[in-house]
Amino acid sequence: MRTEHIIHETDARSLGSLDIPQVHLVVTSPPYPMIEMWDEVFMKMNGEIVLSRPIEAFELMNRELDKVWEGVDKHLIEGGIVCVNIGNATRSVNGSFSMFPSNVRITQKFMDMGYTVLPEIIWRKQSTAPNKFMGSGMLPPNAYITQEHEYILIFRKGGMRQDLKTMVDLRRSSAYFWEERNIWFSDLWQMTGSRQKLKNASRERSAAFPFELPFRLINMFSIKGDRVLDPFMGTGTTSLAALASCRSSIGIELSSDLVGITVDRIQNSVEEVQRIRAARLDKHRKFVETRQQTKEIKHVAEFHKMPVVTNQERMIWIDELEEVSKIQDSPVIIEATYK
């Protein structure tokens, strides 16, 4: 099997005008409105943003993101899924502390576009910093709740996908393990975020989500061969997760430095992806060993020759990445081959 990974070096707001293939799933984490590290980015997008007028600034920042969501809508198939990782901002402006609910604003935008809102996931990433509490310490009433979570908002365009009826075997081979389902489809995920200092990049740092986050979402909401879009590609974590899941990907990134990092990351990914595959299978074997001590497992995955809990896992096959090669420079196109 082969997958294709396309990288466009451009502003995500131009997504609607790009000539790209249709996509089946979107997994992305945009710049967060009213979070200080992204202020400069948003103010370059829109010169009318003035931080001393915080409510107006929050709305104007989101209007810039709206242009990206409208581009997403143009390229997403009917029945396709959008997953947006977003955190709400808390900050003091003009001496007044407030929260800015990006999760609410983005949800409203997708509702306005006619999308179905699906149950969200709370990504909890607890901080142990001793100074994390804000306000007046032990004295009421002016202390504030510490936010130690972000949201993974999930939307569906239109009704259920109809093309799956013609891809029964491919869908069955894309199954996940029973024990993965029980963890992944919980509404609370606990995992540590990934902060990267990028010395050679145009941005001082990238607040990247961990690999496990897009990897889960891609396996939950797409099948092999589907195309996954990330309009805020950053260091390419979504593209790498798609590669490891035998899905194609399209990444949009304005920074040429970050594009270069992603291209290198994908081109040198074979051993890493093979380790990810091996670790996933090994984790399932350990689960089976533990479960068989108390319960009989009646089904067998035909290709992997290992016990599985349900009949729906019988045809599961986790493809092994064999080779990646860059076949075009602008836009960058990288082809992956599996066995």
N, C-alpha and C positions, 0 to 999 in steps of 0.2 A: 504494500500500500504506500501511497505517496501523499504528502501534504505540502502546501505552499505557504510561505510566510512573507508578506509584503509589508514594507516600511516606507511611509511617506513622510518626508521632512517638510512639514507645513503647519500652519496655524489650524488648530482643531475647529475653529469657527468656519473654516472653508470646507468642512466635510461635505456639506450638501452639494457643493459644486464639483466634487471629485468624481472621476470616472472609475469606480471600483465595483467589484462583484457584490451581489447581495450577501448579507451576513445573516447568521442564524442566532447569534448570541452576542451580547455586549457585556463586557466585564471591565469596569474602569473605576478610577478614583480621581476625580477632578481636583483642581485647586479649591481649597475651602474658603468660601467668602468670610471675610472679617477675621481670619486667622492671620496674625502679623506676618508670618513668613511668606504669605502670598499677596500682601498689600501691593507691593511694587508691580507684580505681574498684572494684577487687575487694573491698577492705575495707568499702566501702559496701554491696556486694552481700551480704556475709556477715560479720557481726560476730565470728564465731569464728576468723577468719583472724588469726594472730599470726605476724609475720615472724621472730621469734626461734625459732620452731619451723618451719624451712624446708620439710622434707619434708611435714609435715602441711599447711602453707600452700599448697604447690604442688598437692596433691591437692584441697584445698577450692576453690581457684581453678578448677581443671579441672571440678569438679562443677558449678560455676555455668555454665560453658560447655556442659556436658553437657545442660543444660536447653534450650539453643539448638539443639544437634544433634538432640535428640528432636523439637523443633518443626519443624526442617528435614525430618526423615523423614516427618512427617505430611503435608506439602504437596508433597513431591517425587514425580513420577510414577515408575512402574516403568520401569527402564532409564535414569532420570535420573542426572546426574553431579554430584558435589560436588567443588569445588576450594577447598582451604583453604590460604591463605598464612600460614605461621607460622614464627617464629624461636625457637630455643632460648635460654634465659636463662643467663647466667653471672654469678655474683656471690658476694661473701664475706658470710657470715652467721656471727656468733659466732666470728669469726677463722678460719673455714674456707671455702676456695674450692670451688665446686661448679658443675656444669652441671645444668640442669633441662630434661629432654628432652620438650618439649611435642609434638614430632612423633610420638614413641612413644606418649604418652598419648592423643592425639587419634586416632591410627590404631587403637589398641586399642578405643576407644569405638565407632568405626564398625564394626570387626570384630564387636564384641559385638552391634551392631544388625543384623548379617547382611549388611553391605555387602561387595562385592568390592573389594579393594585393587588399584588399577592403578599402573603405574610412575610414580614421583614425578619432579618436576623440581627441580633445584637452582638456585635463583636466586642467582647470585654477584654481590655488589656490593662490590668490593674497596675497602678504605679505604687512604688514603695517609698517615694520621695518624702522626707520628713516634713517638708514645707508645703505639702499639697493642699492643705486646708486654707480656704480663703475667707477673710472677714475678721471678726472680732474674737477669735479664739473660743474661750469657754463662755462668753457672755452673749446672751440673746439680745436682740433678734436679728443681727445683721451679718451672720456668717452665711456662707453659700455652699450648696451641695457640690462635692467634687465630681467632675465628669471623668469616668474611667472607661468609657465605651464609645464606640462609633456604630453607625448603622450600615447594614447592607440592604438597600432598598431594592425591591424586585418588582418588575412590571412586565406584563405580557401585552403584545400588540395583537388586538383582535381575539379570535377564538383559538382553539387548540390547533396545532400544526396538522395539516392534512397530508403532507408528503410522507409522513412516517408509515402510512399504509403500504407504500411500495418499497419500504426498506426494512422489512421485518427481521431478516437475518443480521443486518448491520446493527440494528437497534439491540438485538439480543446479545451480540458480541460486545456491545458497549455497556453492558450491565456493570453495576458496582456490587461489591460484596454486602451481604446482609448486615454485618457489623458496621461497615462504613455507612450504610443507609441510616442506621440508628444514631450515629454521631452527626452526620452531615445535615440531616433534616431536623435537627433540634433548632430552636429559635435562639439559642445562646451558644456562641463559640468563644472559647477562651484560648487565645494564642498571643504570643508576643509580637509587637510590631517590629518592622525592620527599618532602622535609620542608617543611612549610608552617607558618609562624607565623600564627596566626589571632587577630588583635587583638580582634575583636568576638565571638569564640566563647567558650563556657563552658569549653572546654579550651584551655590555653595554646598547644598545638601539636598537629598531627595528623601522625603518621608514615604518610603515605599511600603506597600503592604507585603506580608510574608508570602512566599511561594504557595504555601498550603491553602491560602484564601482563594486565589483564582483557580487553583487546581481542583478544589472541591466544587466550586461553582460550575466549572466547565464540564466536569463529569456528571454533575447533577442535571444540567439543563441543556445538554447538547449530545449528539451522537458522533461517532467517528466520521471524519471527513467534513463535518460542519465547519463553517468559517466563523471565527471569533474576532470581534472588533474591540480595540481599546483606543479611543480617541485621545487619551492622555497617557501615552505609552511609557514615558519616563525611562527607566532602565530595563524595560522589556519583560517584566515578571509575568504578565499575562501571556505574552507571546511564547515564553519558555514553557509555561504551564500548558498551553495549547499544543506545543510540540511534544511534550511528555505525555499528552493524552490522545495523540494521533488525530488532532484537529488542525485545520489550517488557521491562519491568523492574519489580521491587518492591524498595523500599529500606526498611529499618527503622533508625531512629535516635532515640535518647533525647534528644539535645540539640536544642532548638528553634533555637538559633543555627546549628548545622550543617545542619538542615533548610532554613533560610532560604538558606544559602549554596548548597545543592544546587538548590533551586528556581530561584534566579537563574541558576545555571550552566546549567541545562537550557534555561530560557526564552530565554537569549541565546546558544544554541549553534549556530545555523544556519550562520553563516560559518565557525566553527571546524570543524564536522563536514564542511562542503564542502571545506575545506582538507585535512582528513585523507583524504577520498576522492580528491582530486586528487593528493595526494602518493603515495598507494598505487598509483594507475594510472601515474603518472610513473615510479615506482620499477620497475614491471614493464616499462615501455617501455625503460628503460635496461638492464635485465637482458636483454631480447630483443636489443637492439642488440649487446651484448657476446657473447651466445651465438651469434648468427647469423654471427659472424666465423669460428667454427670448426665449428659444427654446424648442420645444416638443421633448421628448425622446421616441422613438417608440418601442424599444426592451427591453427584460427582460432577465437577467441571470437566467436560470431555477433553478439552485441549490442554489444560494445565494438570490434569490427572490428580486433582486434589478434592477433598470433600468440601461441599458447600451446603448451606442451610436450606435453600429454597430451589425449586425447579427453575425459577427465572434466572438463576446464576449458572445454569448448566452449560450455556454456550459462551460464557464470558471468556474473552481473550484480551490480555494486556499486551499490546504490540511492543516489539523490541526495536528501538531506533538503531538503524544500521549506519546511516551516512547522512550528512548535511552538506550542501554545496551551494554557493552563491552563483546565480545564473544571470543576474542583471544588477546594475548599479543605481539607476535612477528611473523610477523608484527602486529601492533595493528589493530583490526577490531572492529568497532562499528556499531551496527545495530539500525536503527530507524524505528519506526512504526507510521503510520498516520491513521487518521480517517476522 
